[in-house]
Amino acid sequence: MRRLATMTVAIATCGFVLTACGTAADDNGDEKAAAPKCETTKIEGDPQVAIAYDVGGRGDQSFNDSAYAGLEKAKGETPTLKTAEGEASQDEDEATREERLRGFADDGFNTIVGVGFAYSESVNKVAPDYPNVAFAVVDGFDPDKDQNCNVAYLTFAENEGSFLVGAAAALQSKTGKLGFVGGVNNALIQKFEAGFKAGAEAAKPGTEVTSTYIEQSDPKGFGDPAGGKSAAEGLYSDGADIVFHAAGGSGSGVFDAAVEADKEAIGVDSDQYKTASAKQREHIITSMLKRVDIATYDFIKSVEGGTPLASYNAFALKDDGVGFSTSGNFLSKDTITKVNAFRDQIIAGDVKVPEKP
Amino acid sequence: MKRLFYAVLPPVVAVLVALVATSAVIVVSGGSATSFISTILSVPDDRVLVNIINQSSMISISAFAAAIGFRMGLFNIGVEGQYIAGTTAAAFFGGSGIVSGPLNILATLVVAMLAGALYASIAGILKVTRGVSEVISAIMLNYIALTMAGYLVQRYGEKSGYTYITPRLPESSQPLGFSVVSGAPDVWALFVVAVAVGVGYWFLLSRTRFGFDLRTTGESPTAALASGIGVGRMVIISMALSGAVAGLVWMPAYFGSVHTFGTPENFQAGLGFTGLAVALLGRNRAIGIAVGSLLFAFLAGQSNELQRDGIAKQVVDITQGVVVLAVVVAYEVVRRRQARAEQEAVAARLDDRPTEGVVS
């Protein structure tokens, strides 16, 4: 019943927007004309930014911290910017997530960022009730067919970034064997795996990549360093000399395994060479960068500029939305040159990176 | 009157101790205790109030499941696994629409109970036939349930964004809720399941022969055996019963708002463990569990508000933990005090007795 009510509101809102815009069809008449066009979300007053973090929150040295960096940057430029933060806990229900968002909106925050795809459903339910609030979901998606005009889904071409570190790993590997550790076996993490494999194969055909996932569906896989460690240990003992992880907080276990086996590892999301312990960093040869900070910053800026981002916004290689790091000088000059060449090819569209392994 | 006082005093003291202890933690970590107290004791918004009522229904079902085990002398730490098993089976069954309309609700509840009962029986049977501690086997079964559920949903479910969910519950089987607070969302219809489980629990344990047998076995297995109760049979039956109730935990949310199942968005892991704590808090009494569930749901519901005041929401976990610990200690203190008072009363009466017959 409640769902029906929200759906009605959503349809009514979009229907209103449709009539308000009227002539959606006279744009170049491709398939986009079918989707109703949205009016720009009207924000009342100055932007006030609230960030709702995923499990782990600020201080995870990865995903959430990256979003915070984007917020800090925006605040640095506009010191008067009013901000608030909230954090998800491990075992919370959908209603609690919704309540977090509604609470921010009721308190006058008109720019709300949900960090992590777990906010997709809740934003979808909450957004129609607050038409004058601009929402964004990092890694988000629209779970139903009703378009939400005031929601931006900030997605990343993780496969492209992973392609680059895959190529770098293949070029640096001595054994010709690489490993991949995923936190949870879902379509998002499979994008990392697919890109990594494709990159390795492109740089050095015949490179063997073995993949393993810590959990099949339990989100615990992103916060389980012991699980990450045993997964990586298995890969190293099977002959892999470089392991790439896309496992959030479990990654520190992967680095520990690299230290103990005296092998190498690749970080994810942020430049993990900079945040890892002194022992670990000697083994982190590069990191796949996912610029959640840029996406968050861009979104806040778009609200300040009066035209909030809406719908799907993909941050790809060409937008600097993903990339690779060279901290610690582990990658040889030759490797960097070759990886950069791949980057140019991907940006030019000459190399297509798959999304599924 | 005196009994009521002794029953109510410990939980009240426990809550006060917990609030003081949490305030102390906040002050030590550089926060403001007054803003914590004023926020946590504030009247929740209408929406939050409804969330609290909804949450308490699931917490209480979970607590009753745990309490059935406790009264039998079994530590069913596997409520979580049975809850997952029941949910998975129910969500696949309910979403399939094999039975249509409102009847689907009833059928799905039966499936949830059966799945939970079957899953719990594994631990029960292992205990009786092989002497495996139900704690050990249930903990392991918790992991197996979660992994199995993940596998099944990914294999037979449908894709939603980056994850998989079970087929959605047909609209004809979605019951209307109760409008308790006007202007706020409805309270879930299957809140009544929690009430039914509570009443059933009270009736079964204190008004039936089976309940008497169960409590007797819990108090003293040897005495039960001597009086002709089949202890092994009782273990399996009560484990299954506990599991059947555990299978129902997610049902209010499933029919009330979620209509599907899949981790992590469309599920709430951990309710099975919350139930154990609340059963402990409520001393395995129906009223105690009802109040304890509301208290836990209330604290969790206020956590978002706390966060907006700049207080980490994890302090609520501290409060909940201290409440349980304090209540256990407080009840023990009261029990000893009561025992001593009774002894003194008896002694006093003995002293008053005329003594002439004893001498000479």
Chai-1 contact restraints between the chains, C-beta under 6 A:
chainA,res_idxA,chainB,res_idxB,connection_type,confidence,min_distance_angstrom,max_distance_angstrom,comment,restraint_id
A,M1,B,L176,contact,1.0,0.0,6.0,A-B,restraint_1
A,R2,B,P185,contact,1.0,0.0,6.0,A-B,restraint_2
A,G86,B,Q307,contact,1.0,0.0,6.0,A-B,restraint_3
A,D91,B,A269,contact,1.0,0.0,6.0,A-B,restraint_4
A,D91,B,G270,contact,1.0,0.0,6.0,A-B,restraint_5
A,D93,B,Q268,contact,1.0,0.0,6.0,A-B,restraint_6
A,A95,B,N51,contact,1.0,0.0,6.0,A-B,restraint_7
A,E99,B,N304,contact,1.0,0.0,6.0,A-B,restraint_8
A,R100,B,N304,contact,1.0,0.0,6.0,A-B,restraint_9
A,G103,B,N304,contact,1.0,0.0,6.0,A-B,restraint_10
A,G103,B,R308,contact,1.0,0.0,6.0,A-B,restraint_11
A,F117,B,Y162,contact,1.0,0.0,6.0,A-B,restraint_12
A,A118,B,P264,contact,1.0,0.0,6.0,A-B,restraint_13
A,A118,B,E265,contact,1.0,0.0,6.0,A-B,restraint_14
A,S120,B,G161,contact,1.0,0.0,6.0,A-B,restraint_15
A,E121,B,E265,contact,1.0,0.0,6.0,A-B,restraint_16
A,F141,B,G161,contact,1.0,0.0,6.0,A-B,restraint_17
A,P143,B,S160,contact,1.0,0.0,6.0,A-B,restraint_18
A,N186,B,Y162,contact,1.0,0.0,6.0,A-B,restraint_19
A,N186,B,T163,contact,1.0,0.0,6.0,A-B,restraint_20
A,A187,B,Y162,contact,1.0,0.0,6.0,A-B,restraint_21
A,L188,B,Y162,contact,1.0,0.0,6.0,A-B,restraint_22
A,Q216,B,G150,contact,1.0,0.0,6.0,A-B,restraint_23
A,Q216,B,Y151,contact,1.0,0.0,6.0,A-B,restraint_24
A,S217,B,G150,contact,1.0,0.0,6.0,A-B,restraint_25
A,S217,B,T263,contact,1.0,0.0,6.0,A-B,restraint_26
A,D218,B,L146,contact,1.0,0.0,6.0,A-B,restraint_27
A,D218,B,T263,contact,1.0,0.0,6.0,A-B,restraint_28
A,P219,B,P264,contact,1.0,0.0,6.0,A-B,restraint_29
